[in-house]
Amino acid sequence: MGIFENWLLTIADYTGVAVFAATGVLASARRQMDWVGAIVLAIVTSIGGGTLRDLLTGQLPVFWIRQPLYLWVAVGTALVMLPILHRIRFPERVLVFPDAVGLALFTWLGCEKVALLGFSGIIVALFGVVTGTAGGLIRDVLSAQIPNIMRKGELYAAASIPGAVLYVVLHAFKIQPLWVIPAVCMATVLLLRLAAIRWRWMVPVMVQDSIDAGNDR
């Protein structure tokens, strides 16, 4: 990987941490947590997906232990946002856009980092989705919300999957210039997620009758 690609990956990494930390702070405000709770939620949201990725791929110590600046970015984001949220009331759905941006960024970053380790395409796509969705899952659980990924019909992980698959396909064909791959991956995830929210696109759900029917015999 060249100097430009390293620089791009680093900037995107810290941006993703800041964006997901912001969603953690917004979620804490929605649940009326104190500042300590907000900072904790910002940290675990921003590093959760990457931590799980590093643990499962054997990249130890995990990224934020190797480079503690990630933690400072998360804490700094929280400390900047908290005084603002203390004075200004935001609509509840303000969380939607930064969460979609974080999902898109971390889907690409997860794919990119695992691809650099030499794993096969299906593993790369899997960890793209894991990295993109795990932080939001942890945030929602700790803030006593039904996680987006678990909501009936919610296009959340289903928005991340096509972006991760496109990354693998484009990477396999060595598409040039290099910025095309992250751009297509992130744009796909972001646009799918926002379109799903705007037009209420849903994933098909299981019908309860299909399970109960067998019990009546």
N, CA, C and O of each residue as an XYZ file, in Angstrom:
868
protein
N       0.845     -1.196      0.000
C       0.000      0.000      0.000
C       0.879      1.243      0.000
O       1.831      1.340      0.774
N       0.547      2.215     -0.892
C       1.348      3.417     -1.006
C       1.060      4.431      0.081
O       0.192      4.232      0.931
N       1.818      5.542      0.035
C       1.674      6.591      1.047
C       0.276      7.191      1.005
O      -0.339      7.414      2.048
N      -0.233      7.456     -0.213
C      -1.563      8.061     -0.335
C      -2.639      7.146      0.236
O      -3.532      7.599      0.951
N      -2.550      5.850     -0.084
C      -3.551      4.904      0.404
C      -3.497      4.791      1.926
O      -4.537      4.712      2.581
N      -2.290      4.782      2.487
C      -2.147      4.763      3.945
C      -2.763      5.997      4.578
O      -3.454      5.915      5.594
N      -2.503      7.133      3.965
C      -3.046      8.397      4.476
C      -4.564      8.387      4.416
O      -5.225      8.783      5.376
N      -5.126      7.935      3.292
C      -6.577      7.879      3.122
C      -7.216      6.954      4.148
O      -8.247      7.283      4.734
N      -6.598      5.793      4.362
C      -7.133      4.821      5.311
C      -7.112      5.374      6.731
O      -8.062      5.181      7.490
N      -6.031      6.059      7.090
C      -5.910      6.627      8.436
C      -6.949      7.717      8.670
O      -7.613      7.734      9.707
N      -7.090      8.627      7.706
C      -8.075      9.702      7.830
C      -9.486      9.133      7.938
O     -10.276      9.569      8.775
N      -9.796      8.160      7.089
C     -11.124      7.546      7.123
C     -11.369      6.836      8.448
O     -12.479      6.869      8.980
N     -10.341      6.200      8.974
C     -10.448      5.476     10.242
C     -10.823      6.421     11.382
O     -11.760      6.157     12.135
N     -10.091      7.513     11.503
C     -10.374      8.470     12.572
C     -11.716      9.166     12.356
O     -12.426      9.463     13.317
N     -12.060      9.423     11.098
C     -13.362     10.026     10.808
C     -14.490      9.090     11.218
O     -15.477      9.519     11.816
N     -14.339      7.809     10.893
C     -15.343      6.834     11.281
C     -15.510      6.739     12.785
O     -16.630      6.635     13.286
N     -14.398      6.773     13.507
C     -14.450      6.751     14.974
C     -15.202      7.971     15.493
O     -16.046      7.850     16.381
N     -14.899      9.141     14.944
C     -15.561     10.371     15.388
C     -17.061     10.328     15.093
O     -17.873     10.722     15.930
N     -17.423      9.850     13.908
C     -18.838      9.805     13.522
C     -19.613      8.842     14.408
O     -20.697      9.177     14.887
N     -19.073      7.656     14.629
C     -19.783      6.697     15.473
C     -19.779      7.133     16.941
O     -20.733      6.859     17.670
N     -18.715      7.808     17.376
C     -18.722      8.370     18.730
C     -19.849      9.386     18.865
O     -20.518      9.448     19.896
N     -20.053     10.179     17.818
C     -21.139     11.164     17.831
C     -22.499     10.485     17.961
O     -23.380     10.985     18.661
N     -22.672      9.348     17.288
C     -23.955      8.649     17.419
C     -24.142      8.111     18.833
O     -25.264      8.052     19.337
N     -23.041      7.722     19.471
C     -23.133      7.280     20.858
C     -23.576      8.398     21.783
O     -24.386      8.183     22.685
N     -23.041      9.601     21.560
C     -23.435     10.759     22.373
C     -24.903     11.095     22.137
O     -25.639     11.360     23.086
N     -25.331     11.085     20.878
C     -26.733     11.380     20.567
C     -27.666     10.350     21.199
O     -28.735     10.699     21.698
N     -27.260      9.087     21.176
C     -28.073      8.043     21.806
C     -28.139      8.236     23.312
O     -29.179      7.995     23.925
N     -27.033      8.670     23.915
C     -27.022      8.905     25.366
C     -27.927     10.075     25.732
O     -28.577     10.058     26.777
N     -27.970     11.093     24.869
C     -28.851     12.238     25.126
C     -30.311     11.813     25.059
O     -31.140     12.277     25.842
N     -30.613     10.939     24.130
C     -31.987     10.444     23.986
C     -32.427      9.690     25.236
O     -33.604      9.711     25.599
N     -31.476      9.023     25.894
C     -31.794      8.269     27.113
C     -31.492      9.052     28.382
O     -31.585      8.512     29.485
N     -31.125     10.339     28.229
C     -30.856     11.240     29.361
C     -29.780     10.685     30.298
O     -29.934     10.703     31.520
N     -28.700     10.196     29.713
C     -27.565      9.737     30.515
C     -26.746     10.928     30.996
O     -26.852     12.026     30.450
N     -25.920     10.701     32.031
C     -25.002     11.759     32.451
C     -23.782     11.767     31.531
O     -23.668     10.938     30.628
N     -22.874     12.712     31.770
C     -21.734     12.889     30.866
C     -20.806     11.672     30.852
O     -20.250     11.315     29.813
N     -20.648     11.046     32.010
C     -19.789      9.858     32.060
C     -20.382      8.745     31.196
O     -19.676      8.105     30.418
N     -21.673      8.529     31.342
C     -22.336      7.519     30.523
C     -22.239      7.833     29.045
O     -22.063      6.937     28.220
N     -22.355      9.119     28.711
C     -22.266      9.535     27.309
C     -20.881      9.253     26.732
O     -20.761      8.787     25.599
N     -19.848      9.533     27.503
C     -18.477      9.297     27.031
C     -18.215      7.805     26.872
O     -17.603      7.376     25.894
N     -18.680      7.017     27.836
C     -18.517      5.559     27.733
C     -19.224      5.035     26.487
O     -18.673      4.216     25.751
N     -20.450      5.515     26.253
C     -21.206      5.055     25.089
C     -20.532      5.484     23.786
O     -20.526      4.736     22.808
N     -19.967      6.685     23.780
C     -19.235      7.158     22.599
C     -18.042      6.255     22.302
O     -17.784      5.918     21.146
N     -17.323      5.868     23.342
C     -16.127      5.031     23.150
C     -16.498      3.645     22.636
O     -15.947      3.185     21.637
N     -17.427      2.981     23.314
C     -17.736      1.599     22.925
C     -18.404      1.541     21.552
O     -18.226      0.571     20.815
N     -19.172      2.578     21.207
C     -19.789      2.606     19.880
C     -18.736      2.745     18.792
O     -18.811      2.089     17.753
N     -17.755      3.604     19.039
C     -16.769      3.919     18.001
C     -15.717      2.828     17.812
O     -15.158      2.697     16.723
N     -15.443      2.051     18.844
C     -14.390      1.031     18.719
C     -14.930     -0.395     18.709
O     -14.169     -1.343     18.517
N     -16.246     -0.556     18.914
C     -16.807     -1.898     19.067
C     -16.611     -2.793     17.861
O     -16.162     -3.932     17.997
N     -16.948     -2.283     16.667
C     -16.833     -3.101     15.463
C     -15.400     -3.469     15.144
O     -15.108     -4.618     14.814
N     -14.502     -2.496     15.240
C     -13.091     -2.749     14.962
C     -12.457     -3.687     15.970
O     -11.589     -4.489     15.626
N     -12.897     -3.581     17.226
C     -12.373     -4.477     18.262
C     -12.758     -5.925     17.974
O     -11.924     -6.827     18.055
N     -14.026     -6.139     17.639
C     -14.486     -7.493     17.309
C     -13.738     -8.034     16.093
O     -13.346     -9.201     16.063
N     -13.545     -7.177     15.094
C     -12.799     -7.588     13.891
C     -11.379     -8.018     14.240
O     -10.918     -9.068     13.793
N     -10.684     -7.207     15.040
C      -9.298     -7.522     15.389
C      -9.199     -8.792     16.225
O      -8.285     -9.595     16.032
N     -10.140     -8.978     17.157
C     -10.123    -10.180     17.989
C     -10.310    -11.437     17.146
O      -9.604    -12.427     17.336
N     -11.256    -11.395     16.219
C     -11.572    -12.586     15.429
C     -10.549    -12.868     14.334
O     -10.436    -14.000     13.865
N      -9.808    -11.848     13.930
C      -8.774    -12.062     12.900
C      -7.380    -12.178     13.501
O      -6.392    -12.271     12.773
N      -7.298    -12.172     14.840
C      -6.015    -12.389     15.503
C      -5.080    -11.200     15.487
O      -3.871    -11.366     15.652
N      -5.615     -9.994     15.291
C      -4.779     -8.792     15.276
C      -4.674     -8.237     16.698
O      -5.400     -7.318     17.076
N      -3.767     -8.806     17.465
C      -3.632     -8.456     18.877
C      -2.270     -7.820     19.142
O      -1.274     -8.207     18.531
N      -2.223     -6.836     20.060
C      -3.360     -6.201     20.716
C      -4.230     -5.448     19.714
O      -3.769     -5.078     18.634
N      -5.488     -5.225     20.079
C      -6.437     -4.596     19.157
C      -6.007     -3.166     18.839
O      -5.159     -2.594     19.523
N      -6.601     -2.600     17.797
C      -6.104     -1.354     17.202
C      -6.012     -0.190     18.171
O      -5.065      0.592     18.095
N      -6.975     -0.049     19.087
C      -6.967      1.120     19.965
C      -5.973      0.966     21.119
O      -5.657      1.946     21.793
N      -5.485     -0.236     21.350
C      -4.391     -0.422     22.308
C      -3.064     -0.106     21.629
O      -2.174      0.491     22.235
N      -2.935     -0.508     20.373
C      -1.724     -0.169     19.616
C      -1.620      1.331     19.363
O      -0.523      1.890     19.342
N      -2.760      1.975     19.172
C      -2.775      3.411     18.884
C      -3.897      4.074     19.697
O      -5.025      4.192     19.218
N      -3.583      4.509     20.933
C      -4.605      5.072     21.824
C      -5.246      6.361     21.317
O      -6.227      6.823     21.899
N      -4.714      6.952     20.243
C      -5.322      8.168     19.704
C      -6.779      7.940     19.319
O      -7.582      8.873     19.348
N      -7.126      6.713     18.960
C      -8.524      6.411     18.636
C      -9.435      6.720     19.826
O     -10.524      7.267     19.659
N      -8.980      6.365     21.020
C      -9.771      6.644     22.221
C      -9.909      8.142     22.441
O     -10.980      8.627     22.807
N      -8.818      8.875     22.216
C      -8.862     10.320     22.407
C      -9.791     10.990     21.399
O     -10.455     11.975     21.723
N      -9.836     10.464     20.194
C     -10.768     11.003     19.196
C     -12.210     10.803     19.659
O     -13.037     11.707     19.542
N     -12.504      9.621     20.181
C     -13.855      9.339     20.669
C     -14.210     10.227     21.856
O     -15.295     10.806     21.906
N     -13.288     10.329     22.809
C     -13.529     11.170     23.989
C     -13.650     12.633     23.583
O     -14.535     13.341     24.064
N     -12.764     13.091     22.700
C     -12.803     14.478     22.248
C     -14.102     14.812     21.546
O     -14.665     15.887     21.753
N     -14.583     13.896     20.713
C     -15.864     14.108     20.033
C     -16.989     14.261     21.045
O     -17.841     15.139     20.912
N     -16.985     13.402     22.055
C     -18.016     13.476     23.088
C     -17.946     14.798     23.849
O     -18.976     15.422     24.105
N     -16.738     15.225     24.209
C     -16.588     16.456     24.990
C     -16.972     17.694     24.192
O     -17.422     18.685     24.766
N     -16.801     17.648     22.885
C     -17.236     18.767     22.039
C     -18.760     18.800     21.935
O     -19.369     19.869     21.976
N     -19.365     17.631     21.801
C     -20.808     17.569     21.577
C     -21.640     17.782     22.829
O     -22.734     18.342     22.752
N     -21.144     17.346     23.981
C     -21.962     17.374     25.195
C     -22.442     18.770     25.583
O     -23.625     18.926     25.886
N     -21.582     19.798     25.590
C     -22.089     21.134     25.928
C     -23.133     21.638     24.930
O     -24.062     22.355     25.302
N     -22.974     21.256     23.657
C     -23.942     21.674     22.640
C     -25.293     21.019     22.892
O     -26.332     21.679     22.856
N     -25.266     19.717     23.147
C     -26.510     18.992     23.400
C     -27.172     19.435     24.696
O     -28.383     19.296     24.864
N     -26.364     19.972     25.612
C     -26.905     20.456     26.880
C     -27.765     21.703     26.673
O     -28.651     21.998     27.476
N     -27.492     22.434     25.581
C     -28.186     23.701     25.334
C     -29.209     23.632     24.200
O     -30.162     24.410     24.170
N     -29.008     22.707     23.278
C     -29.863     22.652     22.095
C     -30.567     21.306     22.038
O     -29.950     20.258     22.232
N     -31.859     21.348     21.772
C     -32.630     20.115     21.627
C     -32.672     19.722     20.149
O     -33.034     20.527     19.291
N     -32.301     18.486     19.871
C     -32.323     17.985     18.506
C     -33.477     17.004     18.339
O     -33.846     16.314     19.289
N     -34.052     16.938     17.133
C     -35.091     15.924     16.904
C     -34.524     14.528     17.085
O     -33.334     14.297     16.871
N     -35.379     13.606     17.479
C     -34.915     12.250     17.804
C     -34.238     11.576     16.611
O     -33.309     10.788     16.788
N     -34.697     11.878     15.404
C     -34.158     11.195     14.230
C     -32.865     11.811     13.723
O     -32.379     11.443     12.653
N     -32.292     12.762     14.493
C     -31.008     13.340     14.092
C     -29.907     12.280     14.073
O     -28.876     12.457     13.423
N     -30.132     11.187     14.783
C     -29.153     10.095     14.849
C     -29.030      9.342     13.525
O     -28.017      8.691     13.271
N     -30.049      9.430     12.691
C     -30.132      8.591     11.489
C     -28.977      8.831     10.523
O     -28.344      7.876     10.074
N     -28.689     10.101     10.192
C     -27.680     10.375      9.168
C     -26.266     10.006      9.621
O     -25.580      9.285      8.897
N     -25.794     10.470     10.798
C     -24.443     10.055     11.202
C     -24.308      8.547     11.368
O     -23.237      7.992     11.125
N     -25.380      7.881     11.777
C     -25.322      6.425     11.898
C     -25.143      5.777     10.523
O     -24.397      4.809     10.384
N     -25.825      6.310      9.515
C     -25.682      5.786      8.151
C     -24.277      6.041      7.609
O     -23.701      5.185      6.937
N     -23.728      7.220      7.903
C     -22.361      7.541      7.473
C     -21.357      6.602      8.145
O     -20.452      6.078      7.495
N     -21.527      6.398      9.447
C     -20.638      5.490     10.173
C     -20.728      4.067      9.651
O     -19.714      3.381      9.527
N     -21.943      3.623      9.345
C     -22.137      2.286      8.783
C     -21.379      2.141      7.463
O     -20.717      1.130      7.227
N     -21.480      3.156      6.611
C     -20.806      3.117      5.309
C     -19.283      3.135      5.460
O     -18.578      2.347      4.830
N     -18.791      4.038      6.298
C     -17.346      4.150      6.504
C     -16.753      2.861      7.061
O     -15.747      2.361      6.557
N     -17.382      2.332      8.099
C     -16.811      1.164      8.762
C     -16.997     -0.115      7.951
O     -16.219     -1.057      8.101
N     -18.018     -0.161      7.093
C     -18.132     -1.310      6.191
C     -16.923     -1.359      5.266
O     -16.300     -2.407      5.099
N     -16.595     -0.207      4.661
C     -15.413     -0.177      3.792
C     -14.131     -0.446      4.574
O     -13.297     -1.241      4.140
N     -13.965      0.212      5.725
C     -12.740      0.035      6.502
C     -12.556     -1.415      6.934
O     -11.443     -1.941      6.900
N     -13.648     -2.061      7.339
C     -13.558     -3.464      7.721
C     -13.106     -4.329      6.559
O     -12.242     -5.193      6.711
N     -13.703     -4.088      5.388
C     -13.286     -4.833      4.187
C     -11.819     -4.584      3.864
O     -11.063     -5.521      3.606
N     -11.425     -3.324      3.880
C     -10.064     -2.955      3.486
C      -9.026     -3.585      4.407
O      -8.030     -4.140      3.941
N      -9.257     -3.500      5.704
C      -8.259     -3.999      6.653
C      -8.141     -5.519      6.612
O      -7.045     -6.064      6.743
N      -9.260     -6.196      6.432
C      -9.211     -7.657      6.373
C      -8.646     -8.124      5.031
O      -7.957     -9.142      4.970
N      -8.931     -7.390      3.964
C      -8.344     -7.725      2.657
C      -6.823     -7.610      2.701
O      -6.119     -8.423      2.103
N      -6.318     -6.603      3.409
C      -4.870     -6.424      3.521
C      -4.206     -7.573      4.280
O      -3.004     -7.800      4.142
N      -4.990     -8.295      5.077
C      -4.455     -9.449      5.807
C      -4.419    -10.706      4.942
O      -3.868    -11.728      5.351
N      -5.005    -10.632      3.747
C      -4.939    -11.755      2.820
C      -6.053    -12.776      2.944
O      -5.928    -13.882      2.419
N      -7.148    -12.434      3.631
C      -8.259    -13.375      3.769
C      -9.048    -13.479      2.463
O      -8.944    -12.614      1.593
N      -9.832    -14.542      2.339
C     -10.627    -14.768      1.133
C     -11.772    -13.764      1.047
O     -12.097    -13.088      2.024
N     -12.380    -13.677     -0.142
C     -13.410    -12.680     -0.390
C     -14.593    -12.754      0.550
O     -15.073    -11.724      1.023
N     -15.074    -13.962      0.831
C     -16.249    -14.091      1.693
C     -15.943    -13.626      3.119
O     -16.808    -13.059      3.786
N     -14.723    -13.865      3.584
C     -14.322    -13.408      4.916
C     -14.184    -11.888      4.932
O     -14.556    -11.234      5.906
N     -13.654    -11.339      3.861
C     -13.534     -9.880      3.746
C     -14.913     -9.232      3.826
O     -15.106     -8.273      4.575
N     -15.875     -9.751      3.057
C     -17.229     -9.197      3.072
C     -17.873     -9.349      4.446
O     -18.522     -8.429      4.942
N     -17.688    -10.523      5.058
C     -18.260    -10.774      6.380
C     -17.760     -9.758      7.394
O     -18.550     -9.191      8.149
N     -16.451     -9.525      7.415
C     -15.912     -8.606      8.412
C     -16.185     -7.149      8.060
O     -16.151     -6.288      8.940
N     -16.454     -6.860      6.795
C     -16.935     -5.530      6.462
C     -18.266     -5.256      7.136
O     -18.476     -4.190      7.714
N     -19.164     -6.230      7.055
C     -20.484     -6.088      7.677
C     -20.370     -6.069      9.198
O     -21.026     -5.265      9.861
N     -19.546     -6.944      9.749
C     -19.351     -6.989     11.207
C     -18.801     -5.664     11.722
O     -19.301     -5.125     12.709
N     -17.780     -5.141     11.061
C     -17.178     -3.879     11.491
C     -18.178     -2.739     11.379
O     -18.207     -1.845     12.225
N     -19.000     -2.771     10.329
C     -19.965     -1.700     10.126
C     -21.115     -1.704     11.111
O     -21.621     -0.644     11.480
N     -21.535     -2.886     11.542
C     -22.763     -2.973     12.332
C     -22.563     -3.183     13.830
O     -23.451     -2.849     14.614
N     -21.425     -3.725     14.245
C     -21.260     -4.121     15.651
C     -21.289     -2.932     16.601
O     -21.871     -3.022     17.683
N     -20.666     -1.813     16.214
C     -20.662     -0.650     17.094
C     -22.060     -0.131     17.361
O     -22.400      0.189     18.500
N     -22.881     -0.044     16.310
C     -24.263      0.403     16.485
C     -25.078     -0.570     17.311
O     -25.949     -0.164     18.081
N     -24.797     -1.859     17.151
C     -25.486     -2.878     17.947
C     -25.182     -2.694     19.429
O     -26.092     -2.719     20.258
N     -23.913     -2.510     19.763
C     -23.518     -2.299     21.161
C     -24.147     -1.022     21.707
O     -24.657     -1.005     22.827
N     -24.109      0.049     20.911
C     -24.699      1.332     21.332
C     -26.175      1.176     21.673
O     -26.630      1.650     22.713
N     -26.921      0.509     20.793
C     -28.358      0.381     21.007
C     -28.671     -0.489     22.215
O     -29.605     -0.198     22.963
N     -27.902     -1.552     22.415
C     -28.125     -2.420     23.574
C     -27.860     -1.661     24.868
O     -28.655     -1.735     25.805
N     -26.743     -0.929     24.927
C     -26.392     -0.210     26.155
C     -27.309      0.979     26.422
O     -27.417      1.431     27.562
N     -27.969      1.489     25.386
C     -28.901      2.603     25.594
C     -30.349      2.119     25.634
O     -31.284      2.904     25.475
N     -30.520      0.816     25.849
C     -31.843      0.208     26.043
C     -32.769      0.431     24.857
O     -33.963      0.677     25.026
N     -32.204      0.343     23.645
C     -32.988      0.436     22.417
C     -32.961     -0.913     21.697
O     -32.018     -1.689     21.851
N     -34.000     -1.181     20.915
C     -33.939     -2.350     20.043
C     -32.901     -2.051     18.969
O     -33.054     -1.072     18.238
N     -31.852     -2.860     18.847
C     -30.811     -2.570     17.848
C     -31.384     -2.495     16.437
O     -32.272     -3.266     16.074
N     -30.863     -1.554     15.645
C     -31.320     -1.419     14.262
C     -31.235     -2.735     13.508
O     -32.116     -3.073     12.718
N     -30.161     -3.473     13.765
C     -29.939     -4.726     13.041
C     -30.968     -5.788     13.412
O     -31.160     -6.749     12.668
N     -31.648     -5.620     14.585
C     -32.607     -6.604     15.060
C     -34.059     -6.182     14.825
O     -34.973     -6.974     15.055
N     -34.282     -4.960     14.375
C     -35.650     -4.493     14.177
C     -36.287     -5.203     12.994
O     -35.632     -5.478     11.989
N     -37.563     -5.493     13.128
C     -38.271     -6.266     12.109
C     -38.214     -5.578     10.748
O     -38.733     -4.475     10.573
N     -37.580     -6.242      9.795
C     -37.532     -5.738      8.436
C     -36.570     -4.594      8.197
O     -36.494     -4.087      7.078
N     -35.828     -4.169      9.218
C     -34.960     -2.992      9.093
C     -33.816     -3.252      8.110
O     -33.114     -4.258      8.218
N     -33.635     -2.337      7.151
C     -32.560     -2.459      6.163
C     -31.302     -1.824      6.750
O     -30.981     -0.675      6.449
N     -30.594     -2.578      7.589
C     -29.391     -2.063      8.252
C     -28.187     -2.908      7.832
O     -27.358     -2.457      7.041
N     -28.090     -4.115      8.354
C     -27.045     -5.016      7.850
C     -27.273     -5.293      6.370
O     -26.321     -5.479      5.612
N     -28.541     -5.319      5.963
C     -28.866     -5.565      4.559
C     -28.411     -4.425      3.655
O     -28.279     -4.616      2.446
N     -28.169     -3.244      4.220
C     -27.587     -2.143      3.443
C     -26.071     -2.278      3.375
O     -25.447     -1.858      2.400
N     -25.485     -2.864      4.412
C     -24.034     -3.041      4.468
C     -23.557     -4.164      3.547
O     -22.481     -4.069      2.956
N     -24.349     -5.215      3.425
C     -23.924     -6.397      2.659
C     -23.618     -6.085      1.191
O     -22.557     -6.482      0.710
N     -24.500     -5.390      0.454
C     -24.176     -5.107     -0.957
C     -22.898     -4.295     -1.124
O     -22.131     -4.532     -2.058
N     -22.661     -3.339     -0.226
C     -21.428     -2.558     -0.296
C     -20.201     -3.420     -0.089
O     -19.198     -3.264     -0.785
N     -20.282     -4.344      0.881
C     -19.156     -5.243      1.145
C     -18.919     -6.190     -0.031
O     -17.775     -6.458     -0.397
N     -19.994     -6.690     -0.616
C     -19.862     -7.592     -1.768
C     -19.262     -6.850     -2.962
O     -18.394     -7.387     -3.650
N     -19.717     -5.619     -3.212
C     -19.148     -4.824     -4.301
C     -17.663     -4.566     -4.076
O     -16.873     -4.584     -5.019
N     -17.288     -4.326     -2.815
C     -15.867     -4.142     -2.511
C     -15.077     -5.370     -2.953
O     -14.053     -5.246     -3.624
N     -15.551     -6.543     -2.579
C     -14.838     -7.786     -2.902
C     -14.732     -7.971     -4.417
O     -13.672     -8.334     -4.928
N     -15.823     -7.724     -5.128
C     -15.828     -7.904     -6.585
C     -14.865     -6.930     -7.254
O     -14.052     -7.330     -8.087
N     -14.954     -5.650     -6.890
C     -14.083     -4.640     -7.498
C     -12.618     -4.887     -7.145
O     -11.725     -4.693     -7.970
N     -12.389     -5.319     -5.905
C     -11.026     -5.614     -5.465
C     -10.456     -6.799     -6.247
O      -9.274     -6.805     -6.593
N     -11.286     -7.789     -6.521
C     -10.833     -8.970     -7.268
C     -10.419     -8.603     -8.692
O      -9.490     -9.187     -9.250
N     -11.121     -7.627     -9.271
C     -10.800     -7.187    -10.632
C      -9.754     -6.069    -10.657
O      -9.405     -5.556    -11.720
N      -9.255     -5.695     -9.457
C      -8.204     -4.676     -9.344
C      -8.578     -3.385    -10.085
O      -7.807     -2.854    -10.883
N      -9.779     -2.908     -9.792
C     -10.292     -1.700    -10.443
C      -9.418     -0.499    -10.105
O      -9.029     -0.308     -8.953
N      -9.115      0.299    -11.105
C      -8.324      1.519    -10.941
C      -9.161      2.727    -11.396
O     -10.042      2.569    -12.242
N      -8.908      3.917    -10.861
C      -7.983      4.212     -9.769
C      -8.485      3.657     -8.436
O      -9.652      3.285     -8.308
N      -7.599      3.607     -7.454
C      -7.895      2.929     -6.200
C      -9.049      3.556     -5.422
O      -9.719      2.871     -4.650
N      -9.285      4.848     -5.620
C     -10.348      5.504     -4.843
C     -11.740      5.039     -5.268
O     -12.711      5.240     -4.538
N     -11.839      4.418     -6.446
C     -13.143      3.971     -6.933
C     -13.747      2.916     -6.009
O     -14.950      2.932     -5.745
N     -12.911      2.000     -5.519
C     -13.429      0.902     -4.693
C     -14.055      1.412     -3.398
O     -15.207      1.076     -3.122
N     -13.344      2.217     -2.582
C     -14.004      2.729     -1.379
C     -15.196      3.617     -1.690
O     -16.187      3.600     -0.960
N     -15.113      4.400     -2.773
C     -16.220      5.294     -3.118
C     -17.484      4.503     -3.444
O     -18.569      4.842     -2.972
N     -17.346      3.454     -4.247
C     -18.506      2.640     -4.620
C     -19.056      1.896     -3.410
O     -20.269      1.843     -3.206
N     -18.166      1.325     -2.612
C     -18.584      0.586     -1.413
C     -19.368      1.485     -0.462
O     -20.476      1.140     -0.050
N     -18.800      2.631     -0.116
C     -19.446      3.520      0.854
C     -20.715      4.145      0.298
O     -21.713      4.256      1.010
N     -20.687      4.555     -0.967
C     -21.874      5.164     -1.568
C     -23.033      4.176     -1.608
O     -24.182      4.549     -1.370
N     -22.732      2.923     -1.906
C     -23.779      1.898     -1.950
C     -24.441      1.727     -0.596
O     -25.668      1.711     -0.493
N     -23.627      1.599      0.441
C     -24.168      1.407      1.791
C     -24.953      2.638      2.236
O     -26.070      2.519      2.738
N     -24.367      3.815      2.050
C     -25.008      5.047      2.512
C     -26.331      5.290      1.794
O     -27.340      5.583      2.435
N     -26.333      5.173      0.479
C     -27.548      5.448     -0.287
C     -28.636      4.419     -0.006
O     -29.812      4.771      0.090
N     -28.257      3.161      0.124
C     -29.247      2.135      0.458
C     -29.873      2.389      1.821
O     -31.087      2.279      1.988
N     -29.030      2.729      2.798
C     -29.544      2.961      4.152
C     -30.465      4.176      4.193
O     -31.544      4.116      4.783
N     -30.047      5.277      3.569
C     -30.869      6.489      3.578
C     -32.149      6.302      2.769
O     -33.211      6.782      3.166
N     -32.053      5.608      1.640
C     -33.243      5.344      0.834
C     -34.227      4.454      1.588
O     -35.440      4.647      1.507
N     -33.692      3.480      2.322
C     -34.554      2.591      3.098
C     -35.310      3.361      4.170
O     -36.478      3.080      4.439
N     -34.638      4.335      4.784
C     -35.292      5.153      5.805
C     -36.329      6.070      5.163
O     -37.441      6.220      5.670
N     -35.946      6.684      4.035
C     -36.832      7.652      3.372
C     -38.094      6.993      2.829
O     -39.197      7.506      3.017
N     -37.931      5.868      2.163
C     -39.066      5.209      1.511
C     -39.518      3.942      2.219
O     -40.314      3.172      1.683
N     -39.006      3.730      3.427
C     -39.426      2.607      4.270
C     -39.258      1.252      3.562
O     -40.143      0.397      3.601
N     -38.109      1.088      2.924
C     -37.803     -0.225      2.348
C     -37.555     -1.212      3.479
O     -36.878     -0.894      4.457
N     -38.098     -2.391      3.340
C     -38.002     -3.387      4.400
C     -37.499     -4.721      3.847
O     -37.712     -5.048      2.680
N     -36.837     -5.471      4.704
C     -36.443     -6.842      4.380
C     -37.631     -7.754      4.683
O     -38.281     -7.568      5.712
N     -37.939     -8.734      3.828
C     -39.050     -9.650      4.130
C     -38.855    -10.322      5.487
O     -37.737    -10.670      5.868
N     -39.953    -10.497      6.202
C     -39.886    -11.109      7.532
C     -40.616    -12.444      7.524
O     -41.466    -12.703      6.672
N     -40.265    -13.291      8.498
C     -40.928    -14.583      8.646
C     -42.370    -14.376      9.087
O     -42.668    -13.467      9.862
N     -43.263    -15.227      8.586
C     -44.670    -15.178      8.975
C     -44.877    -16.147     10.131
O     -44.504    -17.318     10.048
N     -45.477    -15.646     11.214
C     -45.650    -16.476     12.400
C     -46.474    -17.729     12.106
O     -46.228    -18.785     12.689
N     -47.458    -17.612     11.197
C     -48.311    -18.759     10.891
C     -47.515    -19.935     10.345
O     -47.910    -21.089     10.514
N     -46.384    -19.643      9.685
C     -45.589    -20.726      9.106
C     -44.937    -21.574     10.186
O     -44.554    -22.717      9.934
N     -44.809    -21.022     11.391
C     -44.250    -21.781     12.518
C     -45.366    -22.451     13.306
O     -45.252    -23.613     13.695
N     -46.455    -21.703     13.539
C     -47.541    -22.222     14.366
C     -48.305    -23.349     13.685
O     -48.887    -24.204     14.354
N     -48.305    -23.351     12.350
C     -49.108    -24.342     11.637
C     -48.726    -25.766     12.017
O     -49.591    -26.633     12.139
N     -47.451    -26.003     12.202
C     -46.985    -27.348     12.531
C     -47.389    -27.776     13.929
O     -47.492    -28.971     14.207
N     -47.622    -26.799     14.824
C     -47.967    -27.133     16.202
C     -49.425    -27.543     16.347
O     -49.817    -28.125     17.358
N     -50.245    -27.230     15.305
C     -51.670    -27.521     15.416
C     -52.005    -28.942     14.978
O     -53.147    -29.385     15.100
N     -51.008    -29.648     14.471
C     -51.281    -30.992     13.968
C     -51.227    -32.022     15.091
O     -51.433    -33.211     14.849
